[in-house]
């Protein structure tokens, strides 16, 4: 298993997820909501923090339908 980076920011994760076909839907406070523009039309909520916790990052990757290796 690959280790997840421990210092990835919300902004950096948003840029990486955008390459998978996710687009900005809206923002509520410090949370960015992205929506996938093709089927299965998943929706992700990403906190716009300087550094994401590993558990939060792992959960977002799982919700995006990716494995750690694919990420």
Phi, psi and omega in degrees: 000141179274146176278143176278148177295143183264355185234032180276137181267165177299319180298317181294321178293321178299318179296320180292318181291328180298331179292344180268003178101017177267141180235154178296126176263304175193177179230135175236107183064236181262015180248128180262129179254122179249147178233138179285135185271006176221166182302136018266017175053051178291159179233130181239141174248121182239122177290137181269068181254161179292327180214126181269143175292150182299321179295321178295315179299316180299318180294319179294318179298317178297316180295332179283353179083024181249160170260170178299320181295320180293325179293000000 
